[in-house]
Structure formats: C-alpha cells, structure tokens
Amino acid sequence: MYRRSFTVRVVLAWFAILVAVGGFVGATWYGVSQVLLAPVITSVQRGLSDVTEFADTLDGVTEVTSTSIGRGPTREADRDGYAVLALEPELAPEDTVAVANELVDWLDAREEISQVRLHVTLDRDGSQITLSSDAVLNDDRFALYTLGTDDAELAGIAVNTDVADGSYNLDDSNDDLRVVLTPLPGVDTAALRERWAAQLLAVSATGTLVIDETSAEVDE
C-alpha cells in the first residue's frame, strides 16, 4: 500500500513539473514571437503615418478617415496597412484619377524599400475604389467606378477586391473584384443587376456584384 501511494505521488509530481515546464515554454515562445513581431508592426504604423503625411500634400484629399493593420491574402498577419482617404465630394473624375495615379506612384516607390504592404482606398461622396499598383488593373477598376458615379440610378458604388478576412488585396488581380451598388429609392434592382452584371463581366469574369436591395425600397 505504501509503495503504491508513493508511486502515485511521484507520477503526480512529474506531471506537475511537465505542466509547469510546458507553460513556461509556451509563455516564452509567445513573448519571443511578440518581440519579433513588434518591429514589423512599427514599420506598418510608420508606413501608415507616411501615407497620411503624403495625402496631406494632395489636392482633392480632405482627410485620412481610417487606418488599420491586418492580414493580406496568403501573407503573414500584421504585415499589411490599410488606409481610407476621403476626397472632395465634387472632385471631377479626371482629378480623382490624377490623385490615384500620384498615390500609386508613391506606393510603388515606397514598397521598393519596405517589407510591408500599404493598401489605399479612395472615398468620394459615398463611392469607394481600392487602388491597385498595376496600371491595367487600376484602369479596369476606374472604368467601373466612373460608370457607377455617373449612373443616375445609384447613390454610390464601391469597387475593390474581396478576400476571406474582409480586407482588400492591392495588387494580385481583378479575379475577385467586388462591386457593391447602392441604388436610389425606387430603382428596379432586377434590371439594375442585369445591366451591371454585363458591365462587371467585361472587366472580371469571376467578380462579385452586390446590390443593396434595402436602399431601393420606398417607404409608404
């Protein structure tokens, strides 16, 4: 009886030691990983600060409405910075494109010397476009964006590329292009969907069209 009791105590003691060691190793690894990640986060924060400073020099940009750090598709966490820039509501389409081109050139130059990626979305009077550093992709996105801002049945349009975690991908392609339409009250959304499906198909064969059905409802 004594020997059995002694054995149980020994096993429990060793188990407690293993739990303590495992906890220590886990805590140590977490601490080390956070220390290693800190410089990356600081670099992204610095990049977002640089975006804000550069945006202040651009005619037509009124403010940076939001910035955040997140995960880009197929990339490690916390290596991507996201910024939304508000434009003057009455900014002409050609001036909007000019602002976008200046931002893309700046982002390209900065990415040459940085390990982080910065993603910028322009917001003009309720319509948004997420920029690409690829000129062809940007042209396609602006083609849809301009059609949307000129569409008399729409109160707003958003053009970006959708990824699983809800953020946006700056560069890769327009395969996952996502176009969100906000119709004016009373608009026939079925006819609107049919018309815009063709517009989207001309740019992205696998893109997604989303229509805010509630915005077209008319209160009785």
N, C-alpha and C positions, 0 to 999 in steps of 0.2 A: 504493500500500500504506500509506504514511504517512497519507494523508488518511482512508482507511477506518478505520484504527486510532484516529485522533483522534476520528472521529465516534462510534465505539462507546464510547470513554471519556466523551465528552460526554453521550451518552444514559444511560449507567450513572450518571453523576454526578447528572443531573437526576432520575433515578428514585430515587436515594438521598435526594435533597432532598425529593421528594414524599412518600416513606415517612416521613421524619422529621417533616415538617410534619403529615401525617395523624395520626401517633402523638401529636404534641403537642396537636393539636386534640381528638382523642378523649379524651386524658387530662384535658385542661382541661374539656371538657364533662362528663365523669364527675365530676370534682371539684366543679364548679359544681352539678350535679344533687344530689350528696350533701349539699352545704351547704344547698341549698334544701329538701331533704327532712328534714334534721335537726330543724328546729323542729316539723315535723308529728309525727315520731316522739316527740319530747319531750312534745308535747301529749297523745299517746295514752298514753305512760307515766304522765303526770300524772293522766290520767283513770282509768287502772287503779289507781293509788295511791289516788285518791279513792274508787273502788269498794270497795277493801279497808278504808279507814277507815270508810266508811258501813256496810259489812257488820258491822264490829265492834260497831255500836250496835244491831243487830237481834237480838231474842230468837229463838232457834232456829237461828241460824247459828253453826257451830262454828269454821270457818276458810275461807279462800280457798285452795283446793288448787292452782290453777294460773292463770297469766295469760300472755297472748301477744299479739303484734302481727302482723296479717296482712292479707289482701286480702278485702274483701267483694265480693259479686257485682256486676258492672258498675261497680266503683269502682276508684280508683287504689290501687296497692299501699301497704301500711303506713299506712293511714288508719283501720283498724278495730282495736279492742282487744277481746280475749276473756277472760272470767274464769269460773271454775267455783267455786261456793260450796257447801261441804258443810253439810248440815243435820243436826240431831239425828236419829238413826235412828228414834226413836219419835215424832217430831213428827206431830201429828194432821193429817189432810188440810186441815181448815179453817185451821189455823195455817200450813201450808205455803202456802196461797193468800194468807193475810194477809201473809206475808213477801214473796211475789211481787208483790203489789199495792204494797207500800211501795217495793220496788226499781223497779218500772215508773214510779211517780210521780217518784222521784228521777232516773231515767234521762231521763225526758221533760223535766224541769226543766233538767237539765244540758245536754242536747242543744240546748236553745234558745239557749245562749250558747257553743256549741262547734262546731268544724268536724269533729270526729271522732265516730265511732260506737262505742258500747260495747255489747257483747253479753254477756249473763249466762246461764249455765246453772246450775240448782239440782240438787244431787245428794243424794238421801236414801236411804241404805242400799242403794246399787246401782241405784236408779232415778233417771233424769235427765229434766229438762224444760228446754228452752231457751225463754226468755221472749220474748214479743212486747210492744211498746208499744201495740198495738191490742187493746182490751179484748175484742172479739169473737173475734179470733184466739186470744188467750190463753185465753178460756173454752173454745174447742174443743180446744185442746191439753191443758188441765187435765181436760177430760171424759175423754179417752183415758188420760191419766196416772193419774187416780184409779181408772179401771176396771182398769188394769194393776196398781196397787199393792194392789187388793182381790181380784185374781184368784188363786184358791187354786192354780192350776197354774203360776204364774210366780214365778221368783226375782227378776225385775227387769224394768223397762221403760225405754226411752229414747224421748223424743218431741222431735224437733227438725225443722228444715227443712234439707234437704241441698243443697249446691251443689258445683260441679265440683272445687273445690280442697280439699274436705274440711272447710271451716269452715262456720259456720252463719249464716243470714240472720235478723236480728232482726225485721224489720217487714213485708216486702212482701206475703206471702200464705201460705196453707197449701197452695197447689197442689203444692209439692214436699215436703210433710210426709213425714217418715221415722220410722217406728215400729219399734223393734228390741225383740223379745221374747226373754227368757231363760227358757226353761221349766225346771221342776224335773225331775230324773231320772225317766224312765219315762212322761212325758207323751206322749200321742198327738199328734205335731206336725201331722199332716194335719188332724185335727179342730180343733186349735187354730188353724191357718191359716184354715180355712173360717170359723170363728166370728169371728176378729179381722178378716178381710177385710171383713166386713159392718160391723163397728164403725168401721173406718177409712173406708170408703166413705161413711158418714153424715157424716163431717167433711171428707174430702178425696177428690174423685173421681179425682185423679191422684197420690195419695200412694203411698208405697212401704212394704210390710210385709216386714220381715226377721225370720226366726226362727233363733236359734242352735241348729241341729239337734244339735250335739255335746253341749250341756248337758242334753239329754233322754236321752242314751244311758245305759244301765245297765251297769256293769261286771259281768261274770260271773265 
